[in-house]
């Protein structure tokens, strides 16, 4: 089976682009938007609705495989690609890229994914958003050709085995949305609320008092309505604000994390990007120092690396230096999903936890295909996406895993009975 033709369309992604540099520089919030001028190149406004491009591969037998090109909310910072615009992406896909796709055989994902992840246009590698969508579409097409799930394609080509049970999900919630938190507690995901913080004074408090109260309230609510057996891990993303609070004094950052762990009570705590430096090397060293301080102090909290941990080379560097307990493999930042697959396997081979994440800014299709990468690579947990409302993402990813696992079980039972 080969690719007969290619059709591309513009569409919406699941969230927004937000100029994190402008927010961190003190832009004044006005409802959901911020007043002021953007700081990061490519932004017209500090908050902008984001969009996506669908790449549809028409196969010789008329079947259609597709993937979605999208990027992350905080584009253009910490070494990431500039923000993606569908109008520019559609132009970049015309001509050389689509011409190269047509006629490609669909016997193997890994080779074809690498070819398009490495593809250069005008001497430049394609933007990560395009490489992300292209390789999703290729995986979908190969699975249609072989009449098997995308997870099975990946497991066969990377010599892994498909998980026999669903992968844990860290559900992202809007900050301080108590009704949403209740809904998520009632649905009992393994990890929540993956709340993000962007302002010290209003969200954390200069002594951490607002953060600690927030954690205590969540722990109390879990106990009140979650049921006796429900003990989720609590996950919070600080985008470096804990370091900013204390002028990068690691001892003080560690002490606040220890108080946060106490506030969580019996629930385990995950802390993402507590400190943030200006370079990858600086971030690795700062995170290593924090981990050592936490270990010396006997504080049992999982530290997650995200910023400056963008591509496969970055992830290997963080793993090799043991700079975190978990690495967030932020799938759109890695470009081809083949890189995300390899990143999870590298983390596992080197004894580092793998968080196969992504962005609220993704789409339904990229989220579904991400689930197949997870089932074939078996990370410790995945991030809910798209959007931040929780319900829809949790439903979509849970159901995709359930469908995939049941299809595989049915085929295996039939093979054994034959």
GUZA-642815 format. One record per residue (C-alpha): x, y, z. Coordinates in steps of 0.2 Angstrom, whole numbers. Each point is the difference from the previous one (the first is absolute). Example, Ala and Ser with C-alpha at 12.3 -4.5 7.8 and 13.67 -1.06 7.14 Angstrom:
BEGIN
X:Y:Z
62:-22:39
6:17:-3
***
This chain:
BEGIN
X:Y:Z
0:0:0
6:18:-4
-5:17:3
-10:6:-15
-3:19:4
1:12:14
-14:13:6
4:13:13
-13:11:10
2:13:13
-10:-1:17
0:3:18
11:-6:14
-6:-4:17
6:16:9
10:16:-2
17:7:-3
6:10:15
16:11:1
8:-7:15
14:12:0
-12:15:0
-10:-8:14
15:-3:11
6:18:-4
-15:6:9
-14:2:-13
-16:5:9
-14:-13:-1
-17:6:-6
-12:-15:1
8:-14:-11
11:13:-10
15:10:5
2:19:-3
16:6:-8
12:-5:-14
6:-17:-4
18:-4:4
3:-16:-10
3:2:-19
-15:-6:-11
-13:5:12
-12:14:-5
-9:0:17
5:-8:17
-15:-12:-2
-5:-7:-17
-12:-14:-5
11:-13:-8
-4:-11:-15
6:-16:-8
2:-9:-17
-7:-17:-4
10:-10:-13
-10:-13:-8
8:-14:-10
-11:-8:-13
5:-18:-2
-1:-10:-16
-16:-9:6
-9:16:5
4:-1:19
5:16:8
13:2:13
3:16:9
10:9:13
-1:18:7
14:13:1
0:10:16
12:7:13
0:5:18
-8:14:10
16:8:5
8:0:-17
16:9:-3
8:-1:17
13:-11:9
7:-6:-17
-17:-4:-8
-5:3:-18
-9:17:-4
-19:-1:1
-8:-10:-14
-13:8:-12
-10:-10:-11
1:12:-15
18:-2:0
0:-18:3
-12:-3:-15
12:9:-12
15:-10:7
-8:-16:-4
-4:4:-18
11:-6:-13
16:-9:5
-8:-8:16
-16:-6:-8
9:-6:-15
12:-10:10
-14:-8:9
-9:-6:-15
5:-17:-6
8:-5:17
-2:-18:4
-9:-3:17
9:-16:6
10:8:14
-3:15:12
17:2:7
10:3:-16
-13:11:-8
-2:10:16
18:4:2
1:5:-19
-13:13:3
6:5:17
17:4:-8
-7:8:-15
7:17:-4
-8:14:-10
11:14:-6
14:-7:11
-10:0:16
-9:-14:9
-19:1:0
-8:8:15
-3:-12:14
-19:2:-2
1:-6:-18
11:-14:4
-12:-5:14
-15:-1:-11
9:-8:-15
6:-14:11
-17:-3:8
-8:-1:-17
14:-13:-6
-3:-11:16
-19:0:-4
3:-4:-18
12:-15:4
-13:-6:13
-14:0:-13
11:-9:-13
4:-14:13
-17:0:7
6:1:18
0:14:13
13:13:0
6:-6:17
4:-17:-8
9:8:-14
12:9:12
2:-15:11
5:-11:-14
12:13:-8
8:5:17
0:-18:6
-10:4:16
-17:-7:6
-16:9:1
-6:3:17
-13:-12:6
-8:14:11
-4:18:-2
14:13:4
-3:12:15
-6:17:-5
5:17:8
-16:11:-3
3:18:-2
-12:12:8
-2:19:0
8:8:15
-12:2:15
-16:-6:-10
-8:-9:15
-14:-8:-10
11:-7:-13
11:-7:14
-15:-9:7
-4:-7:-16
17:-7:-2
0:-7:17
-16:-9:-3
7:-8:-16
16:-5:10
15:2:-12
16:-6:6
8:17:1
-7:17:1
-2:15:-1
15:5:-10
-3:18:4
11:13:-7
6:16:9
5:16:-9
-1:13:14
8:-1:17
-10:13:10
-17:-5:-5
2:-19:-2
15:-5:11
3:13:13
17:7:4
2:-12:14
-9:-14:-9
-16:2:11
-12:0:-14
8:-15:-8
0:-10:16
-19:5:4
-4:-6:-18
9:-16:2
-9:-3:17
-17:4:-8
3:-13:-14
6:-13:12
-15:3:11
-12:-1:-15
7:-16:-6
-3:-8:17
-18:8:1
-7:-6:-17
13:-12:-8
-4:-15:11
12:-9:12
10:-9:-13
3:15:-11
18:6:2
5:10:-15
17:8:-2
0:19:0
9:8:-14
4:19:-1
10:10:-14
9:15:6
9:7:-16
15:5:11
-10:11:12
7:-9:16
17:5:-5
-5:18:-4
-8:1:17
16:-3:9
13:7:-12
4:-17:-5
5:-5:18
-1:-19:-2
-1:-3:19
-15:11:1
-9:-8:-15
3:-17:7
-7:5:17
-16:7:-8
-2:-17:-10
2:-9:16
-14:11:8
-10:-4:-16
2:-19:3
-6:2:18
-15:10:-6
-4:-15:-12
-1:-11:15
-1:-19:-6
0:5:-18
16:-1:-11
6:16:-8
7:4:-17
8:17:-3
4:5:-18
13:14:-4
2:7:17
15:10:-6
3:7:-17
17:6:-8
5:8:-16
9:-14:-8
-2:-19:-1
17:-3:9
-5:13:14
-17:-9:2
8:-17:1
12:6:14
-14:9:10
-11:-15:-1
14:-12:6
4:11:14
-18:1:6
-2:-19:-1
15:-2:11
-6:12:12
-17:-9:1
8:-16:2
12:6:14
-16:8:9
-9:-16:-2
-14:8:-10
-9:-14:-10
-7:11:-15
2:-5:-19
8:14:-10
-5:2:-18
11:8:-14
-10:9:-14
8:17:-5
16:-2:-10
-4:-18:-2
-7:1:-18
8:-11:-12
7:-18:0
18:7:3
-6:10:15
-9:-14:8
15:-11:-2
10:13:9
-12:2:14
-1:-19:2
19:-2:0
2:13:13
-14:-7:11
-7:18:1
-17:-5:4
-11:-15:6
-11:2:-15
2:7:-17
-15:8:-8
1:-6:-19
-10:15:-7
-5:-8:-16
-2:15:-11
17:7:4
8:-16:-6
-6:1:-17
-2:-18:-7
-10:-12:12
14:-12:-4
11:11:11
-13:-1:14
0:-19:-1
19:0:1
0:13:14
-11:-11:11
11:-15:-3
16:10:4
-7:6:16
-5:-18:5
17:-7:-5
9:13:11
-11:-2:16
-9:17:-2
-19:1:1
-9:4:-17
-15:12:0
-6:0:-18
-8:17:0
-5:13:-13
-11:15:0
-17:7:3
3:7:-17
-1:-17:-9
-15:-7:-9
-11:-16:1
10:-9:-13
17:4:7
-7:-5:18
-6:-17:-7
16:-4:-9
10:5:15
-10:-14:10
7:-13:-12
18:6:2
-3:-2:19
-7:-17:-1
15:-6:-11
13:9:11
-8:-2:17
5:17:9
-4:2:18
-14:11:-4
-7:12:-14
-7:17:0
-19:4:-4
-2:10:-16
-7:9:-9
-7:15:10
0:3:19
-19:-5:4
5:-17:5
-16:-9:-4
2:-1:-19
19:-5:0
-2:-13:13
-15:-8:-9
9:1:-17
16:-8:6
-8:-13:12
-11:-6:-14
13:-1:-13
11:-11:11
-15:-11:5
-5:-2:-19
18:-4:-5
3:-12:14
-16:-9:-3
3:-2:-19
17:-7:3
-7:-12:13
-14:-6:-12
13:-4:-14
11:-9:12
-14:-11:6
-5:-3:-17
18:-5:-5
1:-12:15
-17:-8:-5
5:-3:-18
***
